[in-house]
Amino acid sequence: MGDEKVKEEAMRMIGMFQVLPRLVVFDLDYTLWPFYCECRSKRQMPSMYPHVKGIIAALKDKGIDLAVASRSPTADIANAFLDKLNIKSMFVAK
């Protein structure tokens, strides 16, 4: 399923709720991507789960702020991956 189809489906599901959260916090490892950061190198190109971009886009379109929280011991790698995936700016807090 492409990003737009995922976004449409997520928008449909979000639309079923009368009250929405103001903030959604995502973990990183095995939530946004299928690996632990500490098992990777900053030089590698990360990949996200296929539906992540569409879900994030739907939440943003609904005016919901996004944040990431992780207990990864390699915050430098996590930040590098967020940059490489061009999603760092979508999060209001880390």
C-alpha positions in Angstrom: 0.0 0.0 0.0 1.4 3.4 -1.0 1.9 6.4 1.3 -1.2 8.1 0.0 -3.5 5.1 0.5 -2.1 4.6 4.0 -2.7 8.2 4.7 -6.3 8.0 3.4 -7.0 5.0 5.6 -5.4 6.6 8.6 -7.5 9.8 8.1 -10.6 7.6 7.9 -9.8 5.9 11.2 -8.8 9.1 12.9 -12.1 10.7 11.7 -14.0 8.1 13.7 -13.0 9.8 17.0 -14.7 12.9 18.4 -11.8 13.8 20.6 -8.2 13.6 19.4 -5.0 13.8 21.3 -2.9 16.9 21.1 0.3 14.9 21.0 1.3 11.4 19.8 4.7 10.1 20.9 6.5 7.4 18.9 9.2 5.1 20.1 11.9 4.5 17.4 13.3 1.0 17.5 10.8 -1.6 16.3 8.1 1.1 16.1 9.2 3.4 13.2 11.9 1.1 11.9 12.5 -2.7 12.2 15.8 -2.7 14.1 17.7 -1.4 17.1 19.8 1.7 16.4 22.7 0.3 18.5 23.0 -2.6 16.0 23.5 -0.2 13.1 26.0 2.4 11.9 25.4 6.1 11.1 26.7 5.4 7.6 23.9 3.0 6.8 20.7 4.0 5.1 17.8 3.1 7.4 14.3 2.0 6.3 11.0 2.5 8.0 8.0 0.2 8.2 6.0 0.7 5.1 3.0 2.5 6.7 4.9 5.0 8.9 5.0 7.9 6.5 1.3 7.7 5.7 0.3 7.5 9.3 2.6 10.4 10.3 1.2 12.5 7.5 -2.4 11.8 8.5 -1.7 12.7 12.1 0.0 16.0 11.1 -2.9 16.8 8.7 -5.3 16.4 11.6 -3.2 19.0 13.6 -1.8 16.5 16.0 1.8 17.2 17.2 4.3 14.3 17.1 7.2 13.5 19.2 9.8 10.7 19.5 11.0 9.1 22.7 13.6 6.4 22.8 15.9 4.8 25.4 18.4 3.9 22.7 22.0 4.2 24.0 22.9 5.5 20.6 21.0 8.8 20.2 23.5 10.0 17.6 22.6 7.1 15.3 18.8 7.7 15.9 19.2 11.4 15.1 21.2 10.5 12.0 18.5 8.1 10.8 15.7 10.7 11.4 17.7 13.1 9.2 18.4 10.5 6.5 14.7 9.6 6.4 13.7 13.3 6.1 11.2 13.1 9.0 13.1 14.8 11.8 11.3 18.1 11.2 7.9 16.4 11.7 8.5 16.0 15.4 8.0 18.8 17.9 10.1 17.1 20.6 12.7 14.4 21.0 
